[in-house]
Amino acid sequence: MSKSRLTLALLGLLTTGTAFAMPPMKPMAAPPPGCHVVMRHRFLHHPMIPMVLPLAEMRSYSLHLSDHQVSTLAVWHNRHMRVAVPLMKRLRNDKRALHEALLRGAGAGTVHDILNRLDHDHARLLDLEVAQVRIVRKTLSIDQWHKLVNMYHRMPPMRFMMMHR
């Protein structure tokens, strides 16, 4: 075999990837039940409080909402977001601070102060989420509410979680 043919054959093997073919990877074992990954996954799929306000705003046409109902929900949503967004940022920062304090070996007083702030802000956020369900229920008629609940149950969980503004 000539030198040029050998070079072409090697070049052909290298470009097709057959020279460096790797054996197929073994599938990874599923995490054991009850581990952190599984618990986090379940939490993401089952939120504690249903976020029906964004769904009602998105589906206002199919729910046959009046202009008054749409404006009531929009006004409440704008007021809610002005309070909720800084609250969520504070929660995120406090969680980071707690993480760093525990890794640094901070004293019990510092850790308890951060935990108290986290508990207070989380309770306020839950109150806002409960209030959004109540305002939607109060604004919609009974038939519209039942239609919205059916829409909520039909929504894929992860897609619904990403729907927030």
N, C-alpha and C positions, 0 to 999 in steps of 0.2 A: 504494500500500500504506500502510495507516495505521501510525502510530507503535507502537501496541500489538501489531499483527501482526508488525512487524519485530523488536520486542523479544522476542516469543515465539519467532520463528524463530531468532534469535541464541541465546537461552537454550537452545533445543532442540539446536542445533549444539554448544554448549559442554558440555551435560550428556552428550551421546552420545560426545564425544571426537573427532568427525570433524573439528572445526575445527583441532585440534592433532595430527592423526594424523602419526606419524613413519614414514618409510620403514623397511622391515624391515632388521634389522641383518645385516651380512655375518658368516658364521661365522668364528670365529678359526682361524687356521692352527694345526695341531698343532705342539708343540715339536719341535725337531730331535732325532733320535735321539742318545742319549748325554748329554743335558743333565741338569741337577740334578733337575728335576721327574720325569723318567722314571726315573732311578736311585732316587730316594726311593720312588717308586711301586712299583718292583720289590722293594725291600727290605721294604716293608710287606706285600707279598703273599707273600713267601717268607722267613719267619723262619728263622734259622740252626738253632735248636733247637726241636723241636716241643713245645709246651706241652700235654702230654697229661693232666696231673694235674687241671686244672679240668674237662676233658672227662670224665674218669673219674668225678669227683665228681658232675657233672651227670647223667650217664647211668648211674649205679650200678644203677638198677632194670633197665634193658634189658641191662646187662652181667651181671646176676644176681650181684652182689657180695654176699658174706656180711657180717654185722655186723662181724666181726673185720677184714675187708679195708677196709670203709668207715671204721672207727675208725682203722686204721693210716694210711690216706691223710689223714684229717682232722688227726690229730695231727702228721704230718709237714708238712702244708700250713700249719698254724698256726705251727709253729716256723720254717718257711721264710719266712713273711711277716714275722715279727718281725725277721728279718735283712735280707730283700730290700727292704722298703719304705724303711727309712732309707738303704740302699745306693743305691737308685734316686734318692732325693732328693739325696743327696750327689753323684751323677753329674750330675744336672740342674744343681745349683748350680755344680759345677766347670766344666761346659760354658759356663754363663753367665759365670763368672769368666774363662775362657779368651777368650771372645768380647770381653769388656770390656777385658781386658789387651791383646789384639791391637789393638783400636781405639785404646786409650790410647797405644800405642807402648811398652809395658813391655819391660824388658830380657829377654835370652834366658834368664837364670837363672830368672826368675819364670815365664816361659812353660813352661820345661822342668819346673819343680816341679809346675805344674798338670797338664801332660801325664802326668807320672809317676803322680800321684794318680788321674787318669782311667784310665790303663792298669791300675793295681792294682785299682781298684774294678770296672772292667769285667771283668777276669779273675775276680774273686770272684763276680760276678753270673752269668757263664757257668758257673762251677763249680756254683753252686746250680741252674741250669737243667738241667745234665747230671745232677745228682743227683736231680732230680724225675723225670726219665725213668727213671733206674735204679730208684728206689723203686717206681714204678708197675709197671715190668716185673717186679720181684722179687715184688711183692704179688699181681699177677694171675696166673691160670693161663695156659697157652699159648693155649687157645681164647679166653679173655677178652681177652688181649693182641691177638690177630689181629682180633677183633671191634672193639676200640678203635681199632686202626690203620686199619681200613676206615672207621670213623666219622670219624676225623680227616681222611682223604683226601676224604671226601664233604662236609666242612664248607666253606662259603664262606669265603674267606680273611679278608676284613675283619671279618666277623661274629665269627670265631674270635678275632681279635686283641682285640676289645672285651670278651671274656668274662672277663677277669681281674677279681678283686675289687678 
